[in-house]
């Protein structure tokens, strides 16, 4: 059986609330996994990323 994975690029003005909404309603929406990436991570973004991880989203990273 295939998994329904939603990937959100970025955690900016639209990305962060979208990730939060998708993780909150993922069962109702039929989503198995919510992933996101942060292209330009800053130290000040650590709490934002930690909160998204706590809510159930998964951080996707590149090979770099």
N, C-alpha and C positions, 0 to 999 in steps of 0.2 A: 504494500500500500504506500502511495506517495505521501510526502509531508507537505503541508501548506506553509511555506516560509515567506514572510514579508520582510524585505530589507529596506531600511530607510537610510538615505545618504545624508549625513550631517545631523547636527543637534542644535541648529540655530533656532530662530524665531518660530519657524513652522515645524522643524524636525523634532524638537524636544517634546512639545505637547502631543504631536502625532504619535510618537513612540509610546508615551504614557497612555494615551487613549487606546492604542492597539493592544498593549499588554493588559490593560484593564478589561477590555471586552473581547479578548482573543477567543474564548470559548464560544461566545455568542456569534462571533464572526467566522468561526470554523478555522481559526489560525492555529497551527501547531507551534510555531516559533516566530519570534520577532527579533530581528538582528539589526544592528546599526553600525556605522563607522564614523569616526571623527578624523577628518583629514589633517587638521592643524591643531593637535592637542596642546593645550596650555595648562600650566599648573593650576590656574584658576578654574579650569573645567573639571577638576577631579571630583568635586562633590556632585556635579551634575551627572557625570558618567557613573559614579557610585550609586546614585539614586536610581538611575535607569536600570542598572544591573540588579539592584535590590528589588525592583518592581517586576523583574523576570525577563527583561530584554537581554540579548547576548551581544557582546562587543565583537565585531568582526575586524580583523586587522590584516594588512597586507604583508608581503614577505619582507619588506624593508624593516 
